[in-house]
Amino acid sequence: MLKSISSSSDLIIRLDRPTSFISLSVTSVKPLTFSTIMSHPDMYKGRYSRPLPTTNLVSDEDDFPEFEAFDDDPTPRGPQDGSLWVENVNMCQQVNQPKHNTTSYNTTNLVVRRGQEFLMLVTFNRPLMKDDYFQVEFLIGTNPTPNKGSLVAVTFGPNPGGLWSGRILDNDSQAVMLGITPTANAIVGKFRTYLACKVNGGLQRTRRNTSTDLYLLFNAWCPEDAVFLPNEAERREYVLNDHGVIYQGSVGSVSQRNWIYGQFEKDILDACIYILDVSLMPIYDRGNTIKVIRKGSAMINSHDDNGVLVGNWSDDFSMGKSPSSWISSCGILLQYSSTRVPVCYAQCWVFAGVFNTFLRALGIPTRVITTFNSAHDNNGNLKIDLIFKSDGSPDDNSTSDSIWNFHCWNEAWLTRPDLPPGLGGWQVVDATPQENSDGCFRCGPASVAAIKEGLLCHPYDSGFVFAEVNSDMVCYKKDRYGTLTPYRVETALIGQHICTKSVGSDYANDITHTYKYPEGSLKDKETMSRAEQYNCQRDHSELPETLLSSSITAQPVQLGQDVNLQVHFNNQGELQETIRVHLSGCVVFYTGVSANHFKDHDFIVTVPANQTVSEPFTVTAQEYMPHLRSQVSLYFVVTGQAEDQSVTCFKLVDLQLPRLNVTVEGNPWVEHQMFVTVFFTNPFTFTLENVQLTLGGAGLMNERTRKYRFIEPQASISCKEPFSPRLQGNHCMVAMMDCTNLRQVTGSIYVNISA
């Protein structure tokens, strides 16, 4: 007899034959997850009297009885004639939200910032009298308690008080205007609101009313808040701007893509709070900026905690969307919060864009940073080791380190009371899963000021970030026996250019100087020496003096055109040199990893003494196009060997892509219908397949997608969509075309909407 018995899909038991003894064999066991274990109803027993509160959004139960008797009153009688009770509560959104800079949030509930007074209009059944006592109660999470700050009672009457401050601003007949000021370190999230009046023998409360719930956020306008940012223009850029620019490409060929943060769009704030709920972060820790940021850094990726995004750096995105096809954080966050399943797929700029939305939605000043030539070292030192074979070709099998063309992370602005003075301000935070930090794949907050000074003993992950922008590139020649001999050290290549969007414009703001001193300066040498004291090893190889050098130059080139290279050899010696040269070309991922090798060429060049010789090369489109797939970067390496000297140089060529033509028409007014049109003509000699066109704009239009099976060479598509702007101001409409054999064709237009 073969029989299967299932118990909640966790265990299947097989009975092989009838017997007086039961022989059990486990054929499948459902794996336990951290969330499953921690959510078990009895897990807390023996340690806590109640489970730790880790849930904000699902706490819609009735928290209190409508009538609560005083413990010391033996005969509670409840409300009687003449007792005070509440008839109506008005949260005064139209008055509060402009003062708190929260008008743009698309929610029916009040959104305010901590450390700043907000108003409530309470209508009682009669005018207040001198001895009347009432209190406003704010609750967050399950099992709220006063000592943890998750239950706050602001009292009015003979003995006013409470953790938050309150005052009566206007007492006109039965309507009373209250002013409530949360503390500047209050818990951030969604609070439930009650009003309770003292009656005979107890407190009479209002019923549960979701319309009086309020969201409390971090406050960059409050000097006492940890995220206080003194500059108003920066507050508007780094907290209130719901659109941004993320820089990509390479040094000397910087490109940009528009990204919709959309922190004010419908349900986005709830989605961000939901992320903290999934993380099981205790409610009473959610007023601590550092803890919220570290938890967010871990949760934006799904590497070890069922977080928001699945990273994928391959060419196969068949189980989800390609990272280059996203234009906004909104679709990602809404999909995650509705399905409760990690979203496929992301690469560094997607992680950074979504993390930016998460932090700005909660009120933390944040910006996306791009570092060009970012070091990704697998050995934990300050060296990127590139290994070459004896013939001069790159040895990809022996090289584990890589130099990313660019890498995107975030900076968040906050004070650092846990660090010495002067190390607050901008802090590096990174949600791309690279480094394990305290048991989770996350990074930061790491003080930018500490990184610049080489103070790598301070939390969090300063050494890792320091290496990303300060490592040396060391080239090794490997002989037939596997012996590695260093022949070139490049100290200025890594972290060569670091930038972010400028305040109030889309121009790139070069902030390299905030991370490092000028290369070779006295301050730079002091920083590097200080970093070595904290166990960051540098290369100190003594290299033979070389009088030969080489470089590669190339003009910008459109995808589908020939690439024209110039390889330059300079001889500063007094003798003529003959160099045996190897040129290799490959298609690379933006991570610097080779995708497809397509060219090898050997030649000999003779360079007279004290002269420079240039050799031209043309790489035809027919050579590289069959190897591209979805990548658009070509990487050329030239290695040369003279009698007793070696030379190496590199060149990254980013192929330029066509753009979408985006136009709008109609009167640019709030709630008035307008139209956006996207037009594209395929300029290539090949057919574009499985085309997906996505467009949207924060405050303008939710994301919409059109699909086309193919676009033949020289054929055109046109897409026209109606929309009605929700918010006034200058907003960006973004369009993105993505297909199997061509990624990241973009277009955008700004629209200035009047009220």
ChimeraX attribute file (.defattr): number of C-alpha atoms within 10 A of each C-alpha:
attribute: neighborCount
match mode: 1-to-1
recipient: residues
	/A:1	7
	/A:2	8
	/A:3	10
	/A:4	12
	/A:5	11
	/A:6	11
	/A:7	9
	/A:8	8
	/A:9	10
	/A:10	11
	/A:11	16
	/A:12	18
	/A:13	17
	/A:14	18
	/A:15	15
	/A:16	14
	/A:17	12
	/A:18	10
	/A:19	8
	/A:20	6
	/A:21	7
	/A:22	11
	/A:23	12
	/A:24	11
	/A:25	12
	/A:26	9
	/A:27	10
	/A:28	12
	/A:29	11
	/A:30	10
	/A:31	8
	/A:32	9
	/A:33	11
	/A:34	13
	/A:35	13
	/A:36	9
	/A:37	11
	/A:38	14
	/A:39	14
	/A:40	10
	/A:41	10
	/A:42	11
	/A:43	13
	/A:44	14
	/A:45	10
	/A:46	8
	/A:47	8
	/A:48	9
	/A:49	8
	/A:50	14
	/A:51	17
	/A:52	17
	/A:53	19
	/A:54	21
	/A:55	21
	/A:56	23
	/A:57	18
	/A:58	10
	/A:59	16
	/A:60	13
	/A:61	8
	/A:62	11
	/A:63	15
	/A:64	12
	/A:65	13
	/A:66	15
	/A:67	20
	/A:68	17
	/A:69	20
	/A:70	14
	/A:71	9
	/A:72	9
	/A:73	11
	/A:74	9
	/A:75	11
	/A:76	17
	/A:77	13
	/A:78	16
	/A:79	18
	/A:80	9
	/A:81	5
	/A:82	9
	/A:83	15
	/A:84	22
	/A:85	21
	/A:86	19
	/A:87	13
	/A:88	13
	/A:89	20
	/A:90	13
	/A:91	20
	/A:92	16
	/A:93	20
	/A:94	10
	/A:95	13
	/A:96	20
	/A:97	18
	/A:98	12
	/A:99	15
	/A:100	18
	/A:101	17
	/A:102	20
	/A:103	19
	/A:104	18
	/A:105	22
	/A:106	18
	/A:107	16
	/A:108	13
	/A:109	17
	/A:110	22
	/A:111	25
	/A:112	26
	/A:113	30
	/A:114	28
	/A:115	25
	/A:116	19
	/A:117	20
	/A:118	24
	/A:119	20
	/A:120	21
	/A:121	18
	/A:122	18
	/A:123	19
	/A:124	18
	/A:125	15
	/A:126	15
	/A:127	14
	/A:128	18
	/A:129	9
	/A:130	7
	/A:131	11
	/A:132	15
	/A:133	19
	/A:134	25
	/A:135	22
	/A:136	20
	/A:137	18
	/A:138	21
	/A:139	23
	/A:140	28
	/A:141	25
	/A:142	21
	/A:143	16
	/A:144	18
	/A:145	15
	/A:146	12
	/A:147	10
	/A:148	12
	/A:149	22
	/A:150	22
	/A:151	18
	/A:152	24
	/A:153	24
	/A:154	21
	/A:155	23
	/A:156	20
	/A:157	16
	/A:158	11
	/A:159	9
	/A:160	14
	/A:161	15
	/A:162	17
	/A:163	17
	/A:164	20
	/A:165	17
	/A:166	23
	/A:167	17
	/A:168	14
	/A:169	13
	/A:170	12
	/A:171	14
	/A:172	11
	/A:173	12
	/A:174	14
	/A:175	20
	/A:176	19
	/A:177	18
	/A:178	19
	/A:179	17
	/A:180	19
	/A:181	18
	/A:182	22
	/A:183	18
	/A:184	21
	/A:185	18
	/A:186	24
	/A:187	24
	/A:188	25
	/A:189	25
	/A:190	24
	/A:191	24
	/A:192	23
	/A:193	23
	/A:194	22
	/A:195	23
	/A:196	24
	/A:197	24
	/A:198	24
	/A:199	23
	/A:200	17
	/A:201	19
	/A:202	21
	/A:203	24
	/A:204	24
	/A:205	22
	/A:206	20
	/A:207	15
	/A:208	19
	/A:209	13
	/A:210	13
	/A:211	14
	/A:212	18
	/A:213	21
	/A:214	21
	/A:215	20
	/A:216	22
	/A:217	25
	/A:218	30
	/A:219	28
	/A:220	28
	/A:221	21
	/A:222	17
	/A:223	13
	/A:224	15
	/A:225	22
	/A:226	24
	/A:227	24
	/A:228	20
	/A:229	23
	/A:230	12
	/A:231	10
	/A:232	11
	/A:233	12
	/A:234	18
	/A:235	21
	/A:236	16
	/A:237	20
	/A:238	27
	/A:239	24
	/A:240	20
	/A:241	20
	/A:242	25
	/A:243	23
	/A:244	24
	/A:245	23
	/A:246	23
	/A:247	26
	/A:248	20
	/A:249	22
	/A:250	20
	/A:251	18
	/A:252	12
	/A:253	13
	/A:254	13
	/A:255	15
	/A:256	15
	/A:257	19
	/A:258	21
	/A:259	24
	/A:260	26
	/A:261	27
	/A:262	29
	/A:263	30
	/A:264	23
	/A:265	20
	/A:266	16
	/A:267	16
	/A:268	26
	/A:269	24
	/A:270	19
	/A:271	22
	/A:272	25
	/A:273	21
	/A:274	21
	/A:275	23
	/A:276	23
	/A:277	19
	/A:278	18
	/A:279	19
	/A:280	18
	/A:281	19
	/A:282	15
	/A:283	24
	/A:284	21
	/A:285	17
	/A:286	21
	/A:287	21
	/A:288	15
	/A:289	24
	/A:290	20
	/A:291	14
	/A:292	18
	/A:293	24
	/A:294	20
	/A:295	20
	/A:296	24
	/A:297	28
	/A:298	28
	/A:299	25
	/A:300	30
	/A:301	27
	/A:302	21
	/A:303	20
	/A:304	14
	/A:305	18
	/A:306	22
	/A:307	23
	/A:308	30
	/A:309	26
	/A:310	22
	/A:311	21
	/A:312	16
	/A:313	16
	/A:314	11
	/A:315	13
	/A:316	12
	/A:317	15
	/A:318	10
	/A:319	8
	/A:320	13
	/A:321	15
	/A:322	24
	/A:323	23
	/A:324	20
	/A:325	22
	/A:326	23
	/A:327	27
	/A:328	26
	/A:329	23
	/A:330	25
	/A:331	15
	/A:332	22
	/A:333	26
	/A:334	18
	/A:335	15
	/A:336	19
	/A:337	20
	/A:338	9
	/A:339	9
	/A:340	15
	/A:341	15
	/A:342	22
	/A:343	23
	/A:344	19
	/A:345	24
	/A:346	27
	/A:347	22
	/A:348	21
	/A:349	26
	/A:350	28
	/A:351	27
	/A:352	29
	/A:353	26
	/A:354	28
	/A:355	31
	/A:356	30
	/A:357	29
	/A:358	28
	/A:359	24
	/A:360	27
	/A:361	28
	/A:362	22
	/A:363	26
	/A:364	28
	/A:365	27
	/A:366	26
	/A:367	28
	/A:368	25
	/A:369	26
	/A:370	27
	/A:371	27
	/A:372	28
	/A:373	24
	/A:374	28
	/A:375	32
	/A:376	26
	/A:377	19
	/A:378	14
	/A:379	12
	/A:380	14
	/A:381	18
	/A:382	27
	/A:383	28
	/A:384	29
	/A:385	23
	/A:386	21
	/A:387	24
	/A:388	22
	/A:389	17
	/A:390	15
	/A:391	16
	/A:392	24
	/A:393	20
	/A:394	19
	/A:395	16
	/A:396	14
	/A:397	7
	/A:398	14
	/A:399	14
	/A:400	16
	/A:401	20
	/A:402	19
	/A:403	25
	/A:404	21
	/A:405	24
	/A:406	25
	/A:407	27
	/A:408	26
	/A:409	23
	/A:410	26
	/A:411	25
	/A:412	27
	/A:413	23
	/A:414	24
	/A:415	22
	/A:416	21
	/A:417	10
	/A:418	11
	/A:419	13
	/A:420	10
	/A:421	9
	/A:422	11
	/A:423	21
	/A:424	21
	/A:425	18
	/A:426	22
	/A:427	25
	/A:428	24
	/A:429	29
	/A:430	32
	/A:431	33
	/A:432	29
	/A:433	22
	/A:434	14
	/A:435	16
	/A:436	13
	/A:437	14
	/A:438	10
	/A:439	9
	/A:440	17
	/A:441	22
	/A:442	28
	/A:443	27
	/A:444	25
	/A:445	27
	/A:446	28
	/A:447	32
	/A:448	23
	/A:449	18
	/A:450	24
	/A:451	27
	/A:452	23
	/A:453	19
	/A:454	26
	/A:455	22
	/A:456	25
	/A:457	14
	/A:458	17
	/A:459	15
	/A:460	22
	/A:461	22
	/A:462	24
	/A:463	24
	/A:464	23
	/A:465	24
	/A:466	27
	/A:467	25
	/A:468	25
	/A:469	27
	/A:470	25
	/A:471	28
	/A:472	23
	/A:473	23
	/A:474	18
	/A:475	21
	/A:476	21
	/A:477	22
	/A:478	19
	/A:479	13
	/A:480	8
	/A:481	6
	/A:482	11
	/A:483	9
	/A:484	15
	/A:485	15
	/A:486	18
	/A:487	19
	/A:488	20
	/A:489	20
	/A:490	13
	/A:491	17
	/A:492	15
	/A:493	20
	/A:494	25
	/A:495	27
	/A:496	17
	/A:497	20
	/A:498	25
	/A:499	20
	/A:500	24
	/A:501	22
	/A:502	16
	/A:503	16
	/A:504	11
	/A:505	11
	/A:506	14
	/A:507	14
	/A:508	19
	/A:509	14
	/A:510	15
	/A:511	15
	/A:512	18
	/A:513	12
	/A:514	13
	/A:515	21
	/A:516	23
	/A:517	17
	/A:518	13
	/A:519	14
	/A:520	11
	/A:521	10
	/A:522	10
	/A:523	15
	/A:524	17
	/A:525	14
	/A:526	14
	/A:527	19
	/A:528	22
	/A:529	15
	/A:530	16
	/A:531	24
	/A:532	15
	/A:533	13
	/A:534	13
	/A:535	14
	/A:536	21
	/A:537	18
	/A:538	17
	/A:539	17
	/A:540	7
	/A:541	12
	/A:542	10
	/A:543	11
	/A:544	11
	/A:545	8
	/A:546	15
	/A:547	16
	/A:548	22
	/A:549	17
	/A:550	20
	/A:551	17
	/A:552	20
	/A:553	15
	/A:554	15
	/A:555	10
	/A:556	14
	/A:557	15
	/A:558	14
	/A:559	20
	/A:560	18
	/A:561	16
	/A:562	16
	/A:563	20
	/A:564	15
	/A:565	19
	/A:566	16
	/A:567	19
	/A:568	16
	/A:569	22
	/A:570	19
	/A:571	21
	/A:572	17
	/A:573	15
	/A:574	11
	/A:575	11
	/A:576	14
	/A:577	21
	/A:578	15
	/A:579	21
	/A:580	18
	/A:581	21
	/A:582	19
	/A:583	21
	/A:584	19
	/A:585	24
	/A:586	22
	/A:587	27
	/A:588	22
	/A:589	22
	/A:590	23
	/A:591	19
	/A:592	21
	/A:593	20
	/A:594	15
	/A:595	19
	/A:596	18
	/A:597	16
	/A:598	16
	/A:599	14
	/A:600	14
	/A:601	10
	/A:602	14
	/A:603	10
	/A:604	13
	/A:605	16
	/A:606	15
	/A:607	21
	/A:608	17
	/A:609	15
	/A:610	14
	/A:611	13
	/A:612	16
	/A:613	15
	/A:614	16
	/A:615	11
	/A:616	12
	/A:617	13
	/A:618	10
	/A:619	14
	/A:620	13
	/A:621	13
	/A:622	11
	/A:623	12
	/A:624	23
	/A:625	16
	/A:626	10
	/A:627	15
	/A:628	20
	/A:629	15
	/A:630	20
	/A:631	19
	/A:632	23
	/A:633	23
	/A:634	24
	/A:635	19
	/A:636	20
	/A:637	20
	/A:638	24
	/A:639	22
	/A:640	26
	/A:641	20
	/A:642	16
	/A:643	9
	/A:644	8
	/A:645	16
	/A:646	21
	/A:647	22
	/A:648	22
	/A:649	16
	/A:650	18
	/A:651	17
	/A:652	24
	/A:653	23
	/A:654	23
	/A:655	18
	/A:656	18
	/A:657	16
	/A:658	16
	/A:659	17
	/A:660	18
	/A:661	16
	/A:662	22
	/A:663	17
	/A:664	18
	/A:665	12
	/A:666	13
	/A:667	12
	/A:668	19
	/A:669	18
	/A:670	18
	/A:671	16
	/A:672	14
	/A:673	14
	/A:674	18
	/A:675	14
	/A:676	19
	/A:677	16
	/A:678	23
	/A:679	15
	/A:680	20
	/A:681	17
	/A:682	16
	/A:683	15
	/A:684	15
	/A:685	10
	/A:686	13
	/A:687	16
	/A:688	20
	/A:689	16
	/A:690	15
	/A:691	19
	/A:692	17
	/A:693	19
	/A:694	21
	/A:695	27
	/A:696	23
	/A:697	28
	/A:698	26
	/A:699	27
	/A:700	21
	/A:701	18
	/A:702	16
	/A:703	16
	/A:704	12
	/A:705	13
	/A:706	11
	/A:707	13
	/A:708	13
	/A:709	11
	/A:710	15
	/A:711	19
	/A:712	16
	/A:713	14
	/A:714	13
	/A:715	14
	/A:716	12
	/A:717	11
	/A:718	11
	/A:719	14
	/A:720	12
	/A:721	14
	/A:722	13
	/A:723	17
	/A:724	17
	/A:725	23
	/A:726	19
	/A:727	21
	/A:728	18
	/A:729	16
	/A:730	12
	/A:731	21
	/A:732	22
	/A:733	24
	/A:734	26
	/A:735	29
	/A:736	25
	/A:737	26
	/A:738	25
	/A:739	23
	/A:740	18
	/A:741	15
	/A:742	20
	/A:743	20
	/A:744	22
	/A:745	20
	/A:746	24
	/A:747	22
	/A:748	21
	/A:749	15
	/A:750	14
	/A:751	19
	/A:752	12
	/A:753	20
	/A:754	14
	/A:755	12
